């Protein structure tokens, strides 16, 4: 069972981040940690804009779950769309997710999200240190520069939570989770770039066929 101390710390991080700031959003992939982060933020801001990066490549199960949770909780869902449809991109760059996954992520995730984030001053995430070596030094509250030069306050209230913490909180608060976990997936992204984990000890080992660790949205771009 998750200790109340850790949950209270997450609430304190959220409260501190909200002081003096009005334009707030939360990015949500509808994975477990994002659903927990959403639950905690909505305790303070029930109508917080929930940004979902609509790449067009998500699992059918994920789309169904997104729609179910949006209806259940009355979420203020904002689908962040790329400039081109899947068909338009495929006609010019067939299977770009295989030939140049970084470029595909830039077209369908990074660019659209950074553009959307320019409308806000505080950005809540479900990031956690244990997810990846690239996140090992994650801070609960940090500054994040967008390519436009705008500085966001980036907030990760679950920064020090373990997988067990996340799942315990979800169970304690009756937060249903996407069915893809029941199939063995441990980190869920776009369907073409997500498979069952190769290494049970590394939840993200099923992402991008081992070619990279991050899509790029959590790496500051200043150019």
N, C-alpha and C positions, 0 to 999 in steps of 0.2 A: 504494500500500500504506500502511495506517495505521502511523504511527510507534509504536514500542513505548513511547516517552515518554508519548504521550497516553493509551494504554491503561493504562500504569502509574499515571498520575495519577488516572484514573478508579477504579482499584483502591484507591489511597490514600484518595480521598474516601470510598469505601464503608467501608474499614477504620476511618477516623476517626469516621464516623457511627455505627458499631456499638459503639464503646467505651462501656460502661456502660449500654447499652439492651437490653431484652429483647423487648419487643413490637414486632415489625418486620413490615411488609407492603410489597408492591410492586403498584402498579396497572399493568395491562397491557391495552392495546387490541389487542395482537397485530399492531401495525405494526412496521416494521423497527427503529426506535430502542428500542422497548419490548422487543423480543426480544433485542437486544444488551445492554440494561440488565439484563434478566432473567438472561442468561448470566453476566454479571459478578457479580451479587449471589449467584447460586446457587453460585459458586465458594466463597463463604464460608458460605452458608446454603442448602443443597440443598433444604430443605423449606419455604422461605419462603412464606407465604401469598400467592397471586397473585390479586389482586382484578380481576375482569372485570366491567365495568358492563353488565349484561344489560338493554338497553333494550327488546328485542323487535323492534327495527327494523334490525338489522345485515344486511349482505349474507349470502346463503347461503354464498358462498365463505369469508367470515370465520368463520362458525360451523364449517364443515368444517375449516378450518385450526386454529382453536382446539382442537377435539377431537383432531385429529391430533397437534398439539404437546403437548397435555396427556398423551396416551398415550405419545408418544415419550420424553418427558423425565420422566414420572411426576410431573407438577406437582401441587402442593397448591392446586388451583384453587378459588376462592371466587367464585361467581356472585352479584354484588350486584344484587338485584331491586328494582324500584320497587314502590310500594304497590299500584298497580292494573295489571292486564294491559292489553295493547294494546287488546283488544276493549272493556274497561270504559272506558278513556280515550276511545276513538273514539266510543263511544255518547254520551258527554257533550260531548266537544270534538272533532268531526270534523276531521281533518287539522290538529291544533293545531301541528304542526311547520311548517306553511305560514302559518297566521294569527298565531301567537305563538310563534316558535321559542325565545325566551328562557324562556317558561313551560314549554314542552315539555321543554327541557333541565333545568329545575329539577325537574320532576316525575320524570323518568326517569333523570337522571344525577346532578345536583348533590346533591339532597336525599338519595337513597339512599347515595351514596358518603360524604358527610359523616357520616351515621349510622354507616356501617360503620367509618370511620376512627376513630371515637371509642373503638374497642377497641384501638388501637395507639398507640405513642409515636414510632415512626420510620416515615416514608412515603417509599419510593423511587419515582422516576418516570423516564421516558425523555425528559424535556423538554430542549430545546436552544435556545440563543439565536437561531440562524438561522431557526427555524421561523416566527417572527412578530415584528412590531414590539413587540407586547405582552410578548414574552419577551426582549427585547434586553438587559435588565439582570439576567437570571436569575443567581442565585448557586448554587454547587454545594451548599452547605448553608445552610439558612435556617429560621427559625421560621415556623410557619403556624398561625394561630388558627382553630379551628372555631367554629361558631355557639354551641356549648355553653360556650365560654370555654376549652376545653382547648387547650393548645399542643402542636403536633406539631413534630418535627424533620423537615423536608422536604428530601430529598436528590435531586439531579439530577446523577449522575456524568458524564453526557455533555454537560454544559452548554456546552462550547466545541467540540463536534464538528460537523463539516460533514456534508452528505449523503454525500459521498465517503468520509469516515471511517467512517460507519455501514455503508455497503454493503461497503467493503473488509474491515471486521472480520467481517461476516456471512459473506463469502466465505471468508476465511482460516480461520474456525472452523466451516465447513460448517453454518451455520444456514440452513435453508430459509426462504423468505419467502412471504407470501401471494400467490396468483396474481393478485390484483387489480392488482398493480403491472405485470404483463405486459399488462394492458388499458389502461394509461396513467394510472391513478389515482396520485396522489402524496401525498395526505393522505386518510385513510379514516375516516369516521365512520358515522353511521346512513345507511342506503341512501336514504331520501327526501331527505336533506339533503346528499348527496355526489354530485358529478358530476365529469367530467374537468376539469382546471384550465383556467380561461380565460386565465391568464397563465403561460406556461411558467416564467417567472422567479420566480413566487410559488406554491409548492407547495400552499398553503392556499386558493388562489383558487377552488377547486371546492367549498368548504364553505359551507353556508347561503346559497347564491345571492348571496354578497357582502353579506348583511345584517349580519354580525358576524364577529368574529375568534376568539372563545372561547366555549366552551359554558358556562363559569363555574366548573368544578371547580378551576381553578388561581387563582381570585380569592378571597381571604380574605373570609369573611362573619363579622361580629362582632355581628350583630343577629338 
